[in-house]
Amino acid sequence: MENYKLLEKKYIDEVASECLVYEHIKTGARVLTLKNDDNNKAFAIGFRTPPKFGNGAAHIVEHCVLSGSRKYRTKEPFMDLIKSSMQTFLNAMTFPDKTIYPVSSRNEKDFQNLMDVYLDAVFYPRIYEEEKIFMQEGWHYEIDKNTGELIYNGVVYNEMKGVYSQAENIVGDEFIFNLHEGSSYGVDSGGNPKLIPTLSYEEFLDFHKRYYHPSNSYIYLYGNMDMEEKLQYIHEEYLNNFRKEEIDSEIILNEPLEKQKYVEITYSASKEELADNKDFLLYGWCLGLALNKKDFFMRNFLSELLIDAEGAPLKRALLDANLGQDVYAETSSSKTLDLGVVLKNTDGKKINEFKKIVEDTLKDIVEKGVDKKLLQATLSRFEFNYREGGGTQKAIIYYIRALNSWLYDRSPLESLEFNDIIEEIKTSADKGFVEEYIKEKILNNNYSVILSCIQELDKNLKEENELKEKLREFKESLSPEKIDKIKENAENLFKYQLEDDSEEDKKTIPMLELSDISHGISEYNCTEDKISDALYLRSDQATNNIVYTTISHNIDFLNDDEIKNLPILLALIASLDTKKYSYQELDNEIYIASGGISFGCSTYKEEEKEEFKPRLNIKFKVLEENFHQAIDLIIEIIKNTKFDDKKRIKEILLSSKSQIESGLLMSGSQVVMGLVKSYYSPMGSYNNKVSGLDAYKYLSELLSDFDSEFSKLKDKLIKLYKKIFNYKDLIISSVGKDEDLDNNKKALEKYINNLNRQGFKKAKYTFIKKNKNQGIYLSSNVNFISKGYNLKDLGEKYTGDKVVLANILSSSYLHTEIRAKGGAYGDGAVFSRNGDFLTYSYRDPNVENTIKVYNEIPNYIRNLDLSQDDLKNYIIGSMNSFDPLLSLSVIDELNLSKYLTKVFDEKVIENKEEALNTNMEKLKSYADIIEKALNENYIGAIGNEEKLRENSKYFKEIIPLNKNN
């Protein structure tokens, strides 16, 4: 290719691709192509974007460049593509030192469209001609209509308020900021909410001008396509318009700390959350720079080996000393290789004891050596994960992985190969390599931080009140003309957000036609077989010698008390001693033999039936040659687990509680939708008891009086344990090569022969329908709000065109009202096969406005006036719902779900046809049934106490998430 200089060419087994590295001759743009037979094609472009301040410039630019460009003139091409493309991935991400824009699609025409829209967006955004884009996505002033107060609003501003509500985020960020004070990594590239309003429009534009140039770009293509044709297109349409420039995107590094640094910070807790031993302690090091793949691998390897694995020595030492309730690793995603051990739910004053235990444990490892089984298990775990590829989104993950060396001026291919590193570490492990590495990089390393993070009563509320006072004083200092100008700007933004794109602008967005859509769906060749009395579902797939299996047990015989204790048992199983192994030995054996074994509960429901089917699923993945070994381990777990180690059981349950709390603000919309479903749906209620807020509440209550409750709990767990692994109605679903699935029958028969043969009568699940309408508060600056009901209970069946309606509501109405105008980070509406219609908001600064928006959905639907082109685009954007991109690792679960719900391919294809034949008359007819559903008034919210109390009229009770024990 005359416009590109080939730098490297190599076939890499680990990514099953012919990999070529180029430099664009005219601009110096860096290019990587991964040619293979994957029909899921991917494109990405990224830029090195080290921040200078914590005002969120990188993050806000990332949001804004996708809001219209030179060729694509609508206000939000990104959302136009979300609602009208067959994309399998469409997003943008800000990292500490880079910003990336990846897309993927299985449709060739769609892929070309996506690539072109993204290229035009990054190089020719409309941000220079429309300041309102910056105001909407970044920040702006508003006058609150109810209070008259001056406030800040903006999507990134509210997103980062949500990020800064989570203690774990604060601890992780402050670790990095203090380790690298004065460097590019010493400030938040996402933006500190206190600093975001200091970013001016001019500084924002300057950030884009500085970094968004081909000479500072990293371009990536992946999949089955004509790479030369794509690269020629990129050259002709984009790169050829620029000349090579010297872009100053140097990552500024600080001088390594010569003396260990001590840091004290606080995080917010409400009066209900405030308690002893709820602090965080962190001991962290900079191990060096990502200058070679061995160091990069070793940082990640040591985080697992020393901290995260069940038998990891730092985790064990800290928990055995009763110093805290949970231990986890904190790592960086940057040029600096940072590693920290975090102790959660501890006493922040015990920092010296914490430090001593960490250092003594490391000394012991260096002197006596790493446990060989733990070392083998950790290496096996990494090797397995790499062999699997990157899962469903492997095309995007490979790009991010390549940037781990590429961004720092080394070959991207270096980061895609790993077999040599694993083999090198295996070979050198017996020669003390790992111990010497720990000694040099951690134990004798003063480039480190010791951090304590303690609770501060109502810190968020205090800061919010301080901000209100600051803005009140600022407003008082303004002339009436300036206040009017703020109102005028906000009103102009509001009008801008309400304006429909012109037909002329809409036509600039490249669209597919219905004729581009296939009428079938992906097939996975599931066949039914038998092993003894069990149903054996099998799918013949090329899986790189891995077999994925789900063993599914019927548990419809559990009574209400047993259901309540089921999540407790699931948290413990495979993490306790058995007759043959200690729990550390068991964890090692699991990862030496497999890629992991997990126990979970799922519920299934046939569309035409009222009753649901609860199942206990054992999921494992294993190299074929280790299948029998994995089955022996599962038999040991289900037959010989011991429940007498009170200390260990409490440790596991405290850690589980901690992890649920950590994840709550990350998955708040899913949690609150589950809460609303639990009010009206028996299956929703069941799910809430085994994996939702009811499960969390029961776990919290149990731990509040654990010592006195342990004896009764132990008896209940043993009784439950002996019941649930039952032979009756057993289903096994496996994915792998056919001959391997045949060979595994003997091992699976051995498993079946070890099951409980006792018959149990189906139990009646107790459910009382009630709209509790709870507002659940915790120390958060943002909210998650849901409202909905079951349409089937109102006589409405599921049809495929409702997926199209969900797309219209989510990507247009709710996006405009809740995200663009309201400032929330996310929103949506869903229609499930079980009849659920649910709305949600994510990291939402509002409560009342959002609920009002939900209530207006019926009127919005009644007034829908879509052109045929608009309707067609919404239809096309809904197609992946019927045929999502899946990794081989979930096909066993998919086949199991199809069998239990009786939603086979024929039914999905029928629903897809219903979606393809969507018409306006039918869509508008759904307004009445949705109005009935919303009038049932089932609401749930999780979030900020002050906001919830201000809007108490919408809730029957406002309660804390949990009173700490």
N, C-alpha and C positions, 0 to 999 in steps of 0.2 A: 504493500500500500504506500503510495508516493507521499501521502501527507503525514504518515506516522513512522517513527523509527522503532523497529522491534528491538527490545532490550533483552528479553528472556522468553524461552519457550520450553515447557515441560509438562509431561503428563503426571498428574498427582493422584495417586490411588485414594488418598484420604478424602478427596472431594470428587473422585471419579470424573475428572475433567481434564481436557487439554487446556493448559493455562498459558496465556501469552501476556507479556507486559510490554507496553508501548510508551513512547513519549510523542505527543503531538508536536510536530516540527516547528510550526509557526508560533505557538503559544507556550509550549512546555507543559501543557496539560498532561497529567499522568493517567494512563488507561490500563485497566486489567480486564481480560475476557476469560471466562470459564465456559468452554464449549463442551456440551454433553448432550444426552438424549432426553433431558427433562423438558416436558412440554410447559412447565411453569416457568416462563421467562421473566428475568429480573433485570432492572436497570437501577443504578443509583449514581448520584453525584454528591460529593461532599467537599467541604472546605475546611482548612485549618483555621480555627477562629478563637484564638486565646483571648480571654477577656482582660480588660485593664481595670474594670471597676465591677462592683457587685450590683449594678443597676439593671441587669437582665437584658442588655443590648442584644447579645447573641440569640437568646431565647425569643425575644420579641421580633427580631428580624426573621427568625425561622417561621413564626406564625404569619408574619405579614407578607412575605414574598409570595405566598400561595393565595393572596387575595387580589388577583387580577394582574395581567401582564400585557405586553405589547400586542401580542396576537390574540390572546384570550381575554376578552374584555368584560366579562361578568364580574360582579363584586367578589365572588368566591368560587373560582374554578375548582378549587379543592373539593368543596361540597358538591359542586355540579358533578364531579367525577365520582364521588362517594355514592350519589344517588343514581348515577346513570352508567357506571362502568361495571365490567365484570372482573375488576381488580381482585386479586387474592391478597395483596398487601398494598397499602397506600398510606404513607405517613411521613413525618419528618421528626428528627430527634436532635436535641442539643446535648452535647457532652461537655466535660470541662475544657476540652481543647479543640473540638471539632463540631460541625453541624452537618448532618447528612439528610438526604432526600431519596429514600428508596421506594420503588414500586415494583409490582409483579402482576402478571396475568397469564392465563392459559390461552387466551384468544390473541392471535397475532395482530389483528387490526387494532384491538384494544390496547395491546402492549405498545404499539407504535404511537398511539394517541397519548397514552400516559407519559411516555418518555418525552414527547415533544412538549407537552404542557409543563412538565417539570423543568426542562431546559429553559424554556421561555420565562418561566417564573423566576428562576434564580438569577438569570442574566438581565432580564428586562422587566422587572416588577413595576407595578403602578404606584408604588409607594412614593415616588418622586412627584407625582401629580395629584395625589389624594392623601392629605394628612389624616383624614378620618379613619383610614385603615390602621394607622398607628394608635389613634385614640381608642378604637374598638378593641384591638388585640393587646395593646400595651397598657395604657392607663389614660384616664382623663378625669377632670372634675365634674361633679354633678351636684345639683341642689336637691336633696331629698324632698319629694313632694309632700310627704306626711309630716316631717319634722322641721323642714326648712334648713336642715344642717348641710354644710358643705361636706361632701364625701368623695373618696376615690372609687373608681370602678374600672374594669378592664379584665379581659380573659386571662392574660398571663398574671396580672396582679392577683386575681382571686385564686388561680391555680397555685401560685407560690404561697399564698396564705394557707392553703391546704397542706402543702408540703411542710411548711414551718409549724404546723399544728402537731406534727408527729415527733415524739421524743427521739425515736431511733434515727430519723433524718437529721435532727439537730446534732446528736452525738456524732454521727458519721461525718457530717459536714465540718463541724468544729475540729474534729481530729485532723482532717486534711488541711483546713485553713490554717491551723496553728503549726502544723508540721512544715507548711510551705508559705509562711507569712512573707509578703513582699514579692511573691512570684505570681505567675499566671494562674496557679492553682490555689492561691491564697484568697481568692474571691469566688463568689457563687456565679457561675455562668448562667444559671437559671434565673437568678435575680432574687435578692433579698427584698421582701415586700416593703421594708422601710426605705430602701434605696431606689426601688423601681420608679417612684414619682420624681426622682431627681433627673431621670433621663429625658433629655430634650429631643424634640423631633429632629433637630439638626444633627445631634450626636448619633441618633438612630440611623439617619441616612449616611452619615460618615462611616459607620461601622460596615454597612453594606458596600459602600464604595471601596473600602479598604481591603475587604477580604473576598468578595464575590467576583472573582476574575478567573478565567481559565488557567492562568499561570499558577494559581493557588488551588487548583481543583484536582479531585480524585474520582475518575469516571469508571464505572463498572458495568459489565454486561455478563449475563449468565443464562445458560439454557440452550435449547435446540433452535438455533437461528443462524442466519447468514451474517456472521460478525463483520465481514468486510463491508457489506451493504449498510449495516447500522453505523459503523464508524465513518463511512463516507458521508452519510446523511448528517451525522453530528458535526463533521468538519464543514460541510457546505452551508448548513443552516445556522450554525452557531460559532464554532471555534474560528472559522475563517474571518469572522467579523472583528477579531481582536488581534492585537500584537503582543508579543511576549513582554512582560513587565517584571520588574523586581518587586515582589510583594513582601512587605515586612510582616510576616506572620510568625515570627520567631516566638517560641515558647520561652518565656523568661523564667529561669530557675533561681531559687534562693541558694545561698551558701548552706551546705549541710550544717545542721545544728551540732555544735561541739559539746554542748551540755544538755542533758535531758531537761525537757520543758514541762512544767506543771501548769495545768489549766483547770479553772473552776468555772462552771456555767450552771444555769438553771433551766428547767422546763416547767410549763404550766400544768397545774393540777387543780381541779375543783375541790370543794370541801369534802365531797364524797370520795374523791380519789386520793386525797391526801392521807398518807399512812407511813408508818415506819418501813424501812427496807424497800423503798420503791425508787431508789436512785440507780444511776448507771456509773460504772467505772470502766475505763478503757486504758489499755497499755498498747501503744502502737509504734511501729518503726517504719522508716523508709529504707527498704532493702537495696536501693540503688535505682538505676534507670533501665528502661526497656531497650537495651542496646543489643540484646540477642535473645533468641527464643528460649534458651535454657533458663535464663533468669526469669523471663516472663512465666514460663511453665512452673518453675519452682515456687514462685510467689503463690500461685493458685493452688499448687500441690500442697504446700505447707499450711495453707488456710484450712484445707480439709484434714490433713494428717494431724495437725497439732490442736485444732480448735473445733471443727464442725463434725467430724466423725463421732459416732457414739462412744467409741473407746479412745477418743483423742486425749492425750495426756493433760493438756491445759484445761480442757472441759472437765475431765474427771477430777483433777486436783482441786479446782475451784468449787465444784459442786460437793465433793466429798468433805470439804472443809466447812460446808454449810454457810458459805460466804454470800451466796446469791441463788437465784432460782433459774436462771437461763444463761447460757454462754453461746456466743456466736462470733463469727469472723467479720471484720469490716475491711474491704479492699477498695483500691482506687481503680479508675478506668482512664489512665493517663500515662504520660511518659515516665512518671515516677512510680516505682513499684512499692506501694504502701500496704502494710498489713497490720491490722489491729485485732486484739482479743477484747471483746466487750462482755462485761458481766452485768446482767440486768436484774433489777429487783434486789438491790443490795443496800448496804449502808455506806453512803458516800464518805463517811468519816474513816472508813476502814481501808483507806487508800494505801497505807504502808503495808498492811497485812496482805492486801491484794498484790501489790508489787513484789513482795517477798515470795509469795506462793508461785507467781509466774516465773520469777528468776530462778528459784530453787528447782522448779520442775524442769526448766530448760537445762540447767546445769546437770541434773540427774540424767536427762536424755543424752546429753553430750558425753557424759562419763560412762553410762551403762549401755547406751545404744537404744535405737528405736525398736519397739516391739516388731519382730519380723512379720508376724501375721498381719498386724495393722498396716505395715508398709506394703505388703503384698496386696492386701484388700484395697488400699487407696490407689495404688497403681492400676489395679484391675478395674476399679470404678472409672478412672480417667480414660483408660483404654477403651472400655465399653462405650462410654459417652461419645468419644471421638468416632468410634466405628459406626455408631448409629447415625452419624451426620448431625445435622442441626434440627431434626424434627420437621414439623410442618413448614416452618419458615427458614429452612436451611439455606436457601438462595440468599436471603438477607443476612443471615448469621455469618455466612462465609465472607461477605463484604466487610462486616464489622470486625471479624477475626483478622482479615487481611490488613486492615488499617492499624492493627496493633504493632506492626512493623513499618508499614508503608508510610504512615503519617510522620514517622520519625526518620525518614530518608533512608530506609532499608527496603529490600525487596519484599513485596507483598506475599510472594510465594513462601517465604520463610515461615510465615504464621499459619500457612495452610497445611504444612507437613508436621507430623507429630510422632510418627512411628519411630523415627531415629532417636528422638529425645527419650521416649519411654524405654526403648531398648538400652540407651546409654545409662539411664538411671537404674534400670534393672541390673545391669552389669556392674555398675560402680557402687551399688547400695551395700554390698557385702564388704566393700573396702572402706566404709566409713564416710562416704561422700555426703550423705544426708546430714549426719551428725556434724561434720565439719562446716557444712553450709549453714546450719542453725547457729553454730558457734560464732562464725564470722559475721553473718548477716543480721542476726537477732541478738544473741546473748552479749556479744562484745560491741554492740552498736549504740553509740550515744545519740545518734540521729533519731530521737524518739520523743514521744509525748505521753505523759500520764495525765489523764483527764477524769474529772469527776463531774457528774451532771446530777444535780439534786432538784427535788420538787420545790416549786415556789407557788404558794397559794394564789390562784386566780391571776397568774402572770399575764395570760392573754387578755383578760378583762381589763387589767390595769393598763396594759399597752394600748388597748382599744380606746379606753377613756382618755389616755394621754393624747392619742391621735385626734380624738374628737375635740379635745381642748385646743390642741395646736391648730386644727382646721377652723375652729370657732374664732380663735384670735386672728388667724389669717384672714378669715372672711370679714371680721370687724375692721381690719386695716384697709380693706378694699373700698374703693369709691363705688358709688351706685352704678356708674358706667361699667366698671370692671365686673361687678356682680352680674349685671345684665349681659355682659359679653360671655361669661361662663354659662349662663342660662341659654344664651343664643347658640353657643357652640354645642352644648349638650342637645339642644332641640334640633339643630342641624344634623348632628350625628344620628339622632333618633329618626329623623326623616330619611336620611341616607339608608339606614338599616331597613326601613319600611318599603323603600322604593323597589319596585320590581325591575329587574334588568330589562332593557329594551329588547325587542325581538331581534334587532340587528346584532346586539351584543351576544344574545343567546346563541345565535347562529355561528359565532366564532368558536364555540366549544365543540371539539370533534366528537362525534357520536357514532355509536354502532346502529345498525338496523336490526329489526327483528329477524330478518333473514340470516343474520350473522350468528344467531343463537341455535345451538343444537337442541333437539327435543328430548334427547335421552339424558341419562346421568351416568356417572362412573360406576362400573360393576366390579365387585370384588369376589365373585365366584364362590360364594358360600354354599357348601353342601352339608347335609345332615348325615351323621353317622351315629354309632352307638358304642359305648364302652360299658360293659355290664348293664346296669339299669340307667346309666347316665346318657343324656343327649350330648353328642360331640359335634359341635359346629366347627367346620374347618375351611380355611381359605388358603389356596395354593398361591403363594407370592414369593418373589425373589427378595429376600430380606437380609442379604449379606451374612448368611449363616446364623441369624438370630431368630428365635422362636418367641412370639408374643402370645401370652395365654391369660385368660380370665377364667377362674373357677368360681361359679356362681351358685350360692346356696339359698334356697328358699327360707325365709325367716318370718313367715306370716303367722307363726304360732306364738310369737313373743307377746307377753302381756304388757300393760302400760308401764309397770315398774321396770321390767326388763328392757323395754325400749329406751327408757330414760337412762339406763346404765350402759346401753350399747356403745355410745360414743366413748365412754370411759374405758370399756374393754378394748375398743379399737385403737385407742391411744396407747394402750399398754402392750398389746399383743406384738410379738417380734422384738420387743425392747426389754423383756425380762429374762431372768435366768430360766433355763430348762434343765431337765435331768442331765443332759449331756454337755451343755455349754453354759458358761456365764454369759451375761448379756453382751459383754464386750467381745467375747469369742464368737457369739452368734452373729453379731454385726459383721465381724471380719469374714466369717464363713459365707454369709449371704453375698457379700460383694466379691469374694474370691470366685464364687460359683455363678453369680448372676449380675444383672444390671440393676437389681433391686426387687424386693418383694413388699407389696403393700396390701393392707386390709382396709376395706371401706364399705359403706352402705349406699345403695342406690335404690330408687323407686321407679317403677314402670307402670304404665297404664294404657290399656287398649282404649281407643277413641270411643267405642260404642258401649263401654262398660263403666259402671260407677266405681267398682272396687279397684284399688291399686295393688301392686305387687312389690313388697319390700324384699330386697335381696342383699345378702352379704357377699361381696366380691373380693376374691383374692387375685390380685394382678401381679404377674411377674414376667420378666424378660430375661432371656438366657441364651448363650451360645448353645447350639444344638448338642455339642459334645458334653455339655454340663447339665442337660435337662434332668437326668435321673438324680444327680446330686442335689439340684434345686428342689425336686419333689421330696427327697429325703429330709431336707431342711424344713419344708413346709409341714411335713408329717410330724417332725419333732416339735414344731411350734404349736400345732393344733392338738397334740396329744400330751405333751410333757411340760408345758409352761407352768412355772411356779408363781404363786400369788402371795408369798409370805414375806417378801422383802418390803416392809412398810416404808422404809426410807427411800428406796428406789421408786416405789409407786408414787409417793408424794412428789419426788423430784420430777418424774415424767409428767405428772398432771400439772404441776406448777409451770413447767416449760411449755406445755400445751396451751395453758391459759395465756401465758406471755405471748406466744406466737399468734394466737387468735386476736389479741389486743393489737399486736403490731400490724396485722393485716387488715384490721377493720377499716381504717381510713383509706387504704388502698383499694378495697373492694366494697366500699360503703353502699354503692347503688345496688349491687347484687344482694347484700345483706338486707337492705331495707325492702327490696321487692319480695324476698323470702319472708320477711316479717308480715307484709300485707297479705301474702298468700296464706299464711298460717291462720289468719282470721276467718277466712271463708272456705278453705279447701282442706279436706281430710289429708290428702297427700302433702299439701303445703305445711300443714300442722305437724305431720310426721317428720318431714324433712327439717323443720325448724327444731324439732326435738333431738335429731341425731346430728345435725351439722349447722344449725343456725343459732340465733340468740337464746332460745330456750336451752340448748345444749350448753352454751356458755354460762348462762345463769345458774344452771344446776351444778356445773363444775365449780363455779365460784362459791356457791353455798356449801358444797362438799368440802372444799379446801378451807373454808372459814372455821370448820370444827372437825378437821380431818382426824386428829388423834382419837377422839371419842367415837367417831363414826367408822373407823377403819375396820374393826372386827366385823360389823354388819356388812360393810361394803365388800370385804373379802369373800364372805359367804355368798353374797349375791353374784359376784363376778365368777366364782368357781361354778356355781349352778348354771349361770348363763353360758359360760365357756363350754361346759359339757353338753349343752343342748344345741348350740348353733351350728356346729360342724356335722350336719346331718345328711344322710344319703338321699333323703326323699326329695324328688324334683330337682336333682342336681343337673346343672348344665355346664359344660366345658366348651370354651370357644378359643381356638388357636389359629395363629397365622404363621406360615412358614412354607418351606418346600414340602410337597406332598409326601415324599418318601420319609422325610423327617417326622411329619405328623403321624405317619404310620408307625414309625419306630418308637414314638413316644407313648403309644397306647399302653404298653406294658407298665411303664412308670405311673401313668394315670390310673390304671387299674389297681396298682398298689395303694395309691392315695385313697381310692374309693373303698378299698377293703379295710382301711383304718378309720372309717367314719362311724359315727354313732348311728345305730340301726333302729333306735327307738322311734316309734311314731308319735307325733304330737298333733293335737287337734288345732285347727285354725282358730286364732283368737279374734275377738271383735275389737277393733280399734275405737277407743273412746274419743269422740270429737264433738265439741260444742261450737257451733258457728256464732261468731260475735265480732262486731267491728270495734275492737279495743281502741283503735286510733291513738296509738302511743307516740309521744314525742320523747325520744331517748337522748339524753344529753351526756356529753363528755367534754373534755377540754379540747375543743376544736374551734377554729375560726370560720369553718364552712359547714355546709349542710348537705344531706342526701335525703331526697324526698320522693315518695312514691304514692301513687293512687291507682286503684284498679279493682277489677272484679272478674268473675268467671262468666263469659258470655254463654257458655253451654247451659249454665243454670238458668239462663233467661231464654233458652230455646234456640240459640244460634249455634250452628255447626261451624267447624273449622273449614275454611276453603283457601286455596292458594292465593286468591286475589287480596286477602288480608295481609299477606306479606308485602304486597305492593303498597297497600295503605300504610303499613308500618314504616316503610321507606319514605313515603311522602310526609308523614307526621314527623319522623325523626330528623330527616335531613332538610326539611323546609320549615314547617311551622314551629316545632319545638326548638330547632336550631336558632331560628331568628329571634324568638321570644325569650328563650331561657339562656342561650349562650351569647348570641351577638348583642342583644339588648340588655339581658339580665346579668351578663358577666360570668355565668357558670362555666366550668371547664367542659362539662359534658351533659348530654340529655338523650332521651330516646323513648320509644314506645315499642312494645312487643306484643305479638299475638302468638300464643302457643297452641300446639296441637290439642292440648288438654282443655282448651277453651279460655285460658287466662288472657285478659287484656290488662297490661300493666304499663305505667309510665315511670320514668325515673329521671332524677337530676344528679349530677356528680360535681362535687366541690362547688357548691352553689352558695352565693352570698345571701340569697333571698329565701323566704319561706312563703309569705302570703302571695307574692306575685306569681310564684311558680304554681301554687295550687290554683290560683285564678286562671292561669294559662291552661292547666289541665282541664278545668271545668268548661273552658271555651272550645275544646276540641270538637264537640258535636256541631257547633255553629260554623267552625272552620270547614268541616267536612261538607256541610250543607251548601256552603258558599264556594266550594271548590270550582274553579273554572280553568281547567287545564287544556291546552292545545293538544292535538293528537301527537305532536312531536314531544311535548313535555311528558305526556302520559307514557309514551313509548320509552322514554329515557328512564322513568321510574320503574317500569316493568323490567327493563334490561338490568338495572341496578339491583334488582331483587333476585336475579337468577342464581347467584352463588349460594343463596339460602337453601336451595334444593339440591345442590351438588357442591358442597364446600370442599376446599382443598384440605386433604387429610394426609397425615403421615401414616406409614405402615403400622406404627406402634399403637394406633387406636382402632384398627380394623376389627380386632377381636371384640372390642367393646361395642362397636357399631353393629356387628352381626348379632351379638347378644341382645342389644336393644331392639333391633328389627324383629327378632323372634318373639320377644316378650311383649312388645307393643302391637305386633301384627302390622306394622307399617313397613311393608316390603317395597321393593323398588317400583312395582306397578302403581302403588298408591302415591308414592312421591312423584312419579312421572305424571300421574293424573292431576296432582296439585300444581305441578309446574305448568301444565297446560292451562289450568284455571288462571294462573297468574299471567300467562302469555295472552290470554283472552280477556284480560281485565277491561272493563268499560266504565265510563264515568257514571252512568246511571246506577250501576250496581255499587260502586264505591260510595256514592252519596246516600244510598239507601241504608248504609251502616250507621249513619248519624244517630238514628233513633235508638238502636240497641246499645250503642256506646254511651248515649246519654243516660239510658236506664242503668247501665253499669256504673257510671260515675255518680249517679244519684243514690246508689247504694251506700256511698260515702265511706269507703274503706281507705284509710290514709295511714301512712307510717312515715316517721322522720327520725333521722339520727343527726345530731349536730350540736350547734352552739346553744347553751342554756338560755342566754339572754334573748336570742332570736326566737327560740321556741316559746319562751314565756310571753314575749311581746305578741305572739300569735296564738295564744292559748285557746282561742275560740275554736280552732280547728282540731283540737286534741281532747280526748277524754281524760287522759292523764299525762303528766310530764314527769318523767322519772330518770334517775341517773342510770347509766349503763351498769354500774356496779359499785357497791360500797366495798372498799378494799378491806381485806382481812389482814 
